[in-house]
C-alpha cells in the first residue's frame, strides 16, 4: 500500500471511530489502535494522539495495556514516548517489563532506548533494578541512555557496575567517559580510586582527564580524602597500578594538586608547599609538578606559599615563571614585590614582561618610580638581547626597544588604581566598567580577595569576557566570594545563574574556551551546592 493510501486508511478509521466516541478520551484511541493493523500506521496514530490530544493520567491504563500486548518494537517505542509524556510513577512497572535486555536488532534496541528515556523522565528510583542490567547489555543505544538516567537518578546501586564500565578497556572510550560522568553525578566515594586512576589513563588516543577530574570535583570530600595520599605519594595501591600501566608516578601529585586546588581543600596546603621544592631527574617533569602546586596554592589563597614562591620567580623560563607570578598575584599583598622587582631585571624580554605584569597587579603608586626605571632601561636591554639572540623583530632593535618600553609604561594605570582603591572593593567594581583587560583582571582579583559578597553579581556580569586569562580571574574571584559567603552564592543564583548556564551551553565545543570553561563549570556547581 502506498503512503498516501495508508494515511487515507488511518484517517478513515479515525473518522469511523469518532462517530462513536470522544477523541479526547482514551477509549477513542484504544478503539482506533485495535482497528489499525499495520505497525507503521499504529506508530502514526500514537504520534497523532500525542500532538492532537492532551495525554494525561487517564490515558495510562490503556497505554500500559497496549504496551504489554504490543510485539512490534517501533510501536512499543511510540507507546513509551506517549507514556513518558505523562511522567507518572505508575508507569514504572509497565515500562520496565517492556525492556528486552537481549535485544539484537536495531528496532528493538531503539525501543529499549525509548523505555529507558521514559523511565528517566519519570525519575522514580523503582526503575533502577531494571536499568542496572542494561549497563552490561550489547545494546549500545539503551546502554548509553541507562548510564545517563542512572547518573541523573543518583542511583547508588549502579556505582559498582559503573566503575567496571568506566575502567573497561574492551568498550569504546565514549562509554568509559559516559560512565565516568555518571559516577560524578551520583557522587559516591566508592568511585574515587577508579576516577583517580582514570586521570592519567589514555586509550585509542583519548584522554579521560576532563571527565575524571570533574567527577572527582563532584564527589567533594570523599575525593579529597582519596587524593591526599596520591598527592603525597603514599597511595601504595595507586603506585603499583601506575607501574603496571606504565604511568609516571609523578603524574599523580600533578593531577591531584589540580583537583585539590579546585576543591579548595585546606588539608592539601602543607603537602603542596613541599611540592614547590619537588625534585626529579627530568627538569620538565620537575617544573610541571612545581607549577601545578603553585597554581593550587594560588587558588587556595594559601598565604604560607608567598615566601617559597618568591624564591621561584627568578626562574628564567617565561612559562615556568608565569605560573609562579600568577600564583603570587592571586594570593595578593605586597610581600612578593621585592622578588618581582629583581625578576623584572633578569631573563629575556618575555620573562621580564611576566615579572613586570606581576608588579603592576600587586603594586600601587610606590612602584611608579620602579616602573619608569624599567621602561627607561628597556631599550638598552632589548638591544643587548638582539645582539645575543637575533630574535624576531631585531631587524629594528631600536623600534622594538621603544615598543617594549611603552608596554611597560602602560602598566602605570594599574598602579594608580592600586593607590586609589586600596581597601575599597566598590572602587574596583567601578573600575571594571569599560576597563582594559589588565585592569579588569586586577579589579576582579581585588574584589574576590575582599570578601565583599554584594559585588558577586558585578563579577558575574563580566563572565562573557572573551580574554581567557581575564575570564579565569573573574571565575576565581567569584569562587572565593561564594566559598566565603552563602549570601554571595544566593545573590548569584538569583541574578545570574540561568544566564551563566546558557553561556556554558552556547560555548560548548568552542576550543578557545574549553579550558577556562572547565573552571566555569566548577564555579556553577559550587554556586548550586553552597
C-alpha positions in Angstrom: 0.0 0.0 0.0 1.3 3.4 -0.9 2.0 6.0 1.8 -0.9 8.3 0.7 -3.3 5.4 0.7 -2.1 4.2 4.1 -2.6 7.7 5.5 -6.1 7.8 4.0 -7.0 4.5 5.6 -5.9 5.7 9.1 -7.9 8.9 8.6 -10.9 6.7 7.6 -10.6 4.6 10.7 -10.3 7.7 12.8 -13.5 9.1 11.2 -15.4 5.9 11.8 -14.5 5.6 15.4 -15.0 9.3 16.0 -18.7 8.8 15.3 -18.9 6.6 18.4 -16.6 8.2 21.0 -15.0 11.4 22.1 -11.5 11.9 20.6 -10.3 13.5 23.9 -10.8 10.2 25.8 -8.6 7.1 26.0 -11.4 4.9 24.7 -11.4 6.7 21.4 -7.7 6.0 20.9 -7.9 2.4 22.3 -10.6 1.5 19.8 -8.7 3.1 16.9 -5.5 1.2 17.8 -7.4 -2.1 17.9 -8.7 -1.3 14.4 -5.3 -0.4 13.0 -3.3 -3.4 11.7 -0.1 -2.1 10.1 2.7 -1.2 12.6 3.7 2.0 10.8 0.0 3.1 10.9 -0.1 2.4 14.6 3.0 4.5 15.1 1.5 7.4 13.2 -1.7 7.0 15.2 0.1 7.2 18.6 2.1 10.2 17.4 -1.1 11.9 16.3 -2.6 11.2 19.8 0.5 12.9 21.4 0.1 16.0 19.2 -3.7 16.3 18.9 -4.7 15.3 22.5 -3.6 16.3 25.9 -2.4 12.8 27.0 -2.9 12.7 30.8 -3.0 10.2 33.6 -6.4 8.9 32.5 -4.7 7.5 29.3 -2.2 5.4 31.2 -4.1 2.2 31.9 -4.9 2.0 28.1 -1.3 2.8 27.2 0.1 0.3 29.7 -2.2 -2.4 28.4 -1.2 -1.6 24.8 2.5 -1.7 25.6 2.2 -5.1 27.3 0.4 -6.6 24.3 2.4 -4.9 21.5 5.0 -7.0 19.7 6.4 -4.6 17.2 9.4 -2.7 18.6 8.7 0.5 16.7 5.2 0.7 18.1 6.5 -0.1 21.6 8.9 2.8 21.2 6.0 5.1 20.2 3.9 4.0 23.2 6.9 4.6 25.5 7.2 8.1 24.3 3.5 8.7 24.9 3.8 7.2 28.4 6.8 9.3 29.1 4.9 12.5 28.3 2.8 12.0 31.4 5.8 11.5 33.8 3.7 9.3 36.2 5.2 6.8 38.7 2.5 4.3 37.9 4.2 3.7 34.5 7.5 2.3 36.0 6.3 -1.3 36.1 4.9 -1.4 32.6 8.0 0.3 31.1 10.4 -1.9 33.0 8.6 -5.0 31.9 8.7 -3.9 28.2 12.5 -3.7 28.2 14.2 -6.5 26.2 17.8 -6.9 27.6 18.6 -9.4 24.8 17.6 -7.1 22.0 19.7 -7.7 18.9 18.1 -5.8 16.0 18.2 -2.0 15.8 14.5 -1.5 16.1 14.3 -3.4 19.4 17.3 -1.5 20.7 15.7 1.8 19.8 12.6 0.6 21.6 14.7 -0.2 24.7 16.2 3.3 24.5 12.6 4.8 24.4 11.7 2.8 27.5 14.8 4.0 29.4 14.2 7.6 28.3 10.6 7.5 29.5 11.8 6.0 32.9 14.4 8.8 33.1 11.6 11.4 32.5 9.6 9.8 35.4 12.7 9.7 37.6 11.3 7.1 40.0 14.1 5.0 41.7 11.9 1.9 41.4 13.2 1.7 37.8 16.8 1.2 38.9 16.7 -2.6 39.2 15.5 -2.8 35.5 18.1 -0.3 34.4 21.3 -1.6 36.0 21.4 -4.8 33.9 21.4 -2.7 30.8 24.9 -1.5 31.8 26.2 -4.9 30.6 23.9 -5.2 27.6 25.2 -5.3 24.0 22.5 -2.8 23.1 24.6 0.4 22.9 21.6 2.7 22.5 19.9 1.6 25.7 23.2 1.2 27.4 24.2 4.9 26.9 20.7 6.0 27.9 20.7 3.8 31.0 24.1 5.2 32.1 22.8 8.8 31.8 19.5 8.0 33.6 21.1 6.1 36.4 23.5 9.1 36.9 20.7 11.6 36.9 18.8 9.4 39.5 22.0 9.3 41.6 21.5 5.5 41.8 23.8 4.1 44.4 23.0 0.6 43.2 24.7 1.4 39.9 28.0 2.5 41.3 29.9 -0.8 41.2 28.8 -1.7 37.6 29.5 1.8 36.5 33.1 1.6 38.0 33.6 -1.6 36.0 32.3 0.1 32.8 34.3 3.2 33.4 37.6 1.2 33.5 36.7 -1.5 31.0 39.3 -1.5 28.2 37.1 -3.7 26.0 34.4 -1.0 25.3 34.6 2.2 23.3 36.2 5.2 25.1 32.8 7.0 24.7 31.2 4.5 27.0 34.0 4.9 29.5 33.5 8.6 29.5 29.8 8.4 30.0 30.2 6.0 32.9 32.7 8.4 34.5 30.3 11.3 34.1 27.5 9.2 35.7 29.7 8.4 38.7 30.3 12.1 39.2 26.6 12.8 39.2 26.0 10.0 41.7 28.8 11.3 43.9 29.5 8.1 45.8 33.0 7.9 47.4 33.5 4.3 46.3 34.2 5.6 42.8 37.2 7.8 43.9 40.0 5.3 43.5 38.9 4.4 39.9 38.4 8.0 39.0 41.9 8.9 40.3 43.4 6.1 38.1 41.5 7.4 35.1 43.0 10.9 35.5 46.1 9.6 33.7 44.6 6.9 31.5 44.7 7.2 27.7 43.2 4.7 25.2 42.8 4.9 21.5 44.2 8.4 21.6 41.5 9.5 24.0 42.2 11.1 27.4 39.8 10.7 30.3 41.2 13.5 32.4 38.5 16.1 31.8 35.7 13.8 32.7 37.5 12.2 35.7 38.7 15.5 37.2 35.2 16.9 37.1 33.7 13.7 38.5 36.2 13.9 41.4 35.2 17.5 42.0 31.6 16.5 42.1 32.4 13.8 44.7 33.8 16.5 47.0 35.1 15.4 50.4 35.5 11.6 49.6 37.6 12.6 46.6 39.8 14.9 48.7 40.2 12.1 51.2 41.5 9.8 48.4 43.5 12.4 46.6 45.6 13.5 49.6 47.6 10.2 49.8 48.1 10.4 46.0 49.4 13.9 46.3 51.9 12.8 48.9 52.9 9.6 47.2 51.5 7.5 50.0 48.9 5.5 48.0 50.8 2.2 47.5 48.0 0.6 45.5 47.9 3.5 43.1 51.6 3.5 42.7 51.6 -0.2 42.0 48.9 0.3 39.4 50.8 3.1 37.8 53.9 0.9 37.5 51.9 -1.9 35.9 50.3 0.5 33.4 53.4 2.5 32.5 52.3 5.7 34.2 54.9 8.0 35.5 54.3 8.2 39.3 54.9 12.0 39.2 51.7 12.3 37.3 49.6 11.8 40.4 51.0 14.7 42.5 50.4 16.9 39.5 46.8 15.8 38.8 45.9 15.6 42.5 47.2 19.1 43.1 44.9 20.4 40.4 41.8 18.7 41.7 42.5 19.5 45.4 43.0 23.2 44.4 39.6 23.1 42.6 38.1 21.6 45.8 39.7 24.3 48.0 41.0 21.5 50.2 42.9 23.2 53.1 44.4 19.9 54.2 46.4 20.0 50.9 48.3 23.2 51.7 51.2 21.5 53.6 52.0 18.8 51.0 51.6 21.4 48.2 54.2 23.6 49.9 56.5 20.6 49.9 55.9 20.1 46.2 57.2 23.6 45.5 60.7 22.0 46.0 59.8 18.8 44.2 62.9 17.3 42.6 63.1 15.0 39.6 65.8 13.9 37.1 63.7 15.2 34.3 63.7 19.0 34.6 60.4 19.3 32.7 58.6 17.0 35.0 60.1 18.7 38.0 58.8 22.1 36.7 55.4 20.8 35.9 54.8 19.4 39.4 56.0 22.6 41.0 53.8 24.7 38.6 50.7 22.7 39.4 51.4 23.0 43.1 51.8 26.8 42.7 48.6 27.0 40.8 46.7 25.0 43.5 48.1 27.2 46.3 47.1 30.3 44.5 43.5 29.0 44.1 43.5 28.1 47.8 44.8 31.6 48.7 47.4 29.9 50.9 49.4 32.9 52.1 52.0 30.5 53.5 53.1 30.0 49.9 54.2 33.6 49.3 57.7 33.2 50.7 58.7 30.0 48.8 57.2 31.3 45.6 59.3 34.5 45.8 62.4 32.3 45.6 61.0 30.6 42.5 60.1 33.7 40.4 63.8 34.1 39.4 63.3 31.1 37.2 64.1 32.4 33.7 61.9 30.2 31.6 58.9 32.5 30.9 56.3 29.8 31.0 57.5 28.5 34.4 58.0 32.0 35.8 54.5 32.9 34.7 53.0 30.1 36.8 54.7 31.4 39.9 53.9 35.0 39.3 50.2 34.2 38.7 50.1 32.3 42.0 51.6 35.3 43.8 49.1 37.7 42.1 46.2 35.5 43.2 47.5 35.5 46.8 47.8 39.3 46.8 49.7 41.6 49.2 53.0 43.4 48.8 55.4 40.8 50.2 56.2 39.5 46.8 57.2 42.9 45.3 60.9 42.8 46.1 61.3 39.4 44.4 59.3 40.6 41.4 61.4 43.7 41.1 64.5 41.5 41.0 62.9 39.2 38.5 62.0 42.1 36.3 65.7 42.6 35.6 66.5 39.0 34.8 65.9 36.7 31.8 64.7 37.5 28.3 62.0 40.0 27.5 59.2 37.5 27.9 60.4 36.5 31.3 60.9 40.2 32.3 57.4 41.1 31.0 55.9 38.4 33.2 57.5 39.9 36.3 56.5 43.5 35.3 52.9 42.4 35.0 53.1 40.9 38.5 54.4 44.2 39.9 51.6 46.1 38.2 49.0 43.6 39.5 50.2 43.9 43.1 51.7 47.4 43.5 50.5 50.9 43.9 51.9 54.4 43.4 55.0 53.5 45.4 56.1 51.3 42.4 55.8 54.1 39.9 59.5 55.1 40.0 60.5 51.5 39.6 58.2 51.1 36.6 59.7 54.2 35.0 63.2 53.0 35.7 62.4 49.6 34.0 60.9 51.4 31.0 63.9 53.7 30.6 66.3 50.8 30.7 64.3 48.6 28.4 65.7 49.9 25.0 69.3 49.0 26.1 68.1 45.6 27.4 66.4 44.9 24.1 69.5 45.9 22.1 71.6 43.5 24.2 69.1 40.7 23.7 69.0 41.3 19.9 72.8 41.3 19.7 72.9 37.9 21.6 69.9 36.1 20.0 68.8 37.9 16.8 65.2 37.1 17.8 62.2 38.1 15.7 61.9 41.9 15.3 65.5 42.6 15.9 66.0 44.0 12.4 64.7 47.2 14.1 66.2 46.8 17.6 65.6 50.5 18.4 62.0 50.4 17.4 61.5 47.1 19.3 63.0 48.5 22.5 60.8 51.6 22.3 57.7 49.5 21.8 58.6 47.3 24.8 59.3 50.4 27.0 55.8 51.7 26.1 54.3 48.4 27.1 55.9 48.7 30.5 54.8 52.3 30.9 51.2 51.3 30.1 51.0 49.4 33.4 51.1 52.7 35.2 47.3 52.8 35.2 47.1 49.7 37.3 49.5 51.2 39.9 47.3 54.4 40.0 44.2 52.3 40.6 46.0 50.3 43.3 46.7 53.6 45.1 43.2 55.0 44.6 41.2 51.8 45.5 43.2 50.4 48.4 40.8 48.5 50.7 37.8 49.6 48.7 36.1 46.8 46.7 33.4 49.2 45.4 36.1 51.4 43.9 37.5 48.4 42.0 34.0 47.5 40.8 33.6 51.0 39.3 37.0 50.5 37.5 35.6 47.3 35.8 33.3 49.3 33.6 35.0 49.8 30.2 38.3 48.6 31.7 41.3 47.4 29.8 41.9 43.6 30.1 44.7 44.0 32.7 42.6 46.5 34.7 39.6 44.1 34.6 41.8 41.2 35.7 43.3 43.1 38.6 39.9 44.5 39.7 38.3 41.1 39.6 41.0 39.6 41.9 40.9 42.5 44.3 37.1 42.2 44.6 37.4 38.4 45.1 40.0 38.8 47.8 37.9 41.5 49.5 35.2 39.0 50.6 32.5 41.6 49.7 29.6 39.3 48.8 27.5 42.2 47.5 29.8 42.5 44.5 29.4 38.9 43.3 26.7 39.8 40.7 29.0 42.5 39.3 31.7 39.9 38.7 29.1 37.5 37.2 28.0 40.2 34.7 31.5 40.2 33.2 31.9 36.4 32.7 31.3 36.6 29.0 34.7 38.3 28.7 36.5 36.8 25.7 40.0 37.0 27.0 40.5 33.7 28.8 43.0 34.9 31.4 40.7 37.7 32.4 37.7 35.3 32.5 39.7 32.9 34.7 40.4 35.8 37.1 36.7 36.6 37.3 35.8 32.9 37.9 38.4 32.6 40.7 37.2 35.8 42.3 33.6 34.7 42.2 34.6 31.3 43.7 36.4 33.0 46.6 33.3 35.1 47.3 31.0 32.1 47.1 33.3 30.0 49.3 33.3 32.7 52.0 29.6 33.6 51.9 26.3 31.8 51.4 24.9 35.3 50.7 27.2 35.7 47.7 26.0 32.3 46.3 22.4 33.3 46.8 22.8 36.6 45.0 24.4 34.9 42.0 21.7 32.1 41.9 19.0 34.8 41.9 20.5 37.2 39.4 22.9 35.3 37.1 22.8 31.5 37.2 20.4 30.9 34.3 22.4 33.2 32.0 25.7 31.5 33.0 24.2 28.1 32.3 23.1 29.3 28.8 26.6 30.8 28.2 28.3 27.5 29.1 25.9 25.6 26.8 26.4 28.1 23.9 30.2 27.9 24.2 30.3 24.1 24.4 32.7 22.8 21.8 34.4 26.2 21.3 38.1 25.4 21.5 39.1 28.8 22.7 37.1 28.5 25.9 37.4 24.7 26.5 39.9 25.0 29.3 38.6 28.1 31.1 35.0 26.9 30.9 36.0 23.8 32.9 36.6 26.3 35.7 33.3 28.0 34.9 31.6 24.6 35.1 33.1 24.1 38.6 32.0 27.5 39.6 28.4 26.9 38.7 28.5 23.6 40.6 30.0 25.4 43.6 27.2 28.0 43.5 24.5 25.4 43.2 25.7 23.4 46.2 26.7 26.3 48.5 
